[in-house]
């Protein structure tokens, strides 16, 4: 039997469900030129461009999938970061 869950705020029950679904990572077709706003520049909208690179972390036995980012443009040369997929 499937459990039904009610939202904590009763107003939310009358809202339309969002179109599409949430995703753990952007569409693969856009990995070569991913664009997002720099959070540190808020409230200004400063666009940053990245290449997204799939990789694996072997720090433990789990071998988690990670998505590394390579900043694009002259101010982003050599800067990399990573985050867990899913």
N, C-alpha and C positions, 0 to 999 in steps of 0.2 A: 504494500500500500504506500503510495507516494504522499509524503508530508507536504502540506501547503503552508507557506510562510507568509505572514502579513507584514507589511512594512511598519517600521516603528512610528513614523509620522502618518496619521490617517489621510492627509492630503495626498501623499504619494500613491495611494491606492487608485486614485482617479487619473493619474498621469498615463500618457501613452508610453508603451515600451520603446526603448531606443531602437533606431534602425541599425541593422548590422549587429555584429557581435564585438565584444572586447577582444583584443589580441595581445599576446605576450611580446610581439615584435612587429615591426613594419612589414609591408609586403616585400617579398624578395626582389621584385622588379625595380624597387626604388632604393636598394642597398648601395648602389654606386654613387648616388647623389642624394643623401638624406638631408633635409632641411628642418631645423627647429629653432625656436627662439631661446636666447641665452637668459637663463633665470636670474643670473647675477645683475643683469642690466634692467630689470623690471623697475619702473613701469614703462620704460622705453622698449620698443620691439626691435631688438638687434638680432638679425637672422644669422645663424651659424650653419655651416655645411659640413657634412661628415661622409666618410665611407664606412659602411658597416661590414665587419669581418667576422664570420662564424668561427668559433674556436672551442676548445674543450679544456677544462681545468682538471688536472690530475692531482690536486692538492690532497685529496683523500680517495677512498675507494669508490665514491659515487660517480666520478667522471661527469660532472655537470656540464651542460651546454652553455656556453657564454657567447655574448655578442659584443665584440670589441669595436671601438669607434676610433677612426683615424681622422682628426680634424683636417679640413681642406682650407686652402688659402694661405697667404704668407704668415699671418699671425698664428696659424694652427700647426705649422710644420713641426713634426716630431711629437706632438701631444697625442697620447692615446689614453683610453679609458676602457672599462669593460663592465658588463652587467649580466646577471643571470637570465637565461631564457626560460620563461615559464616558471 
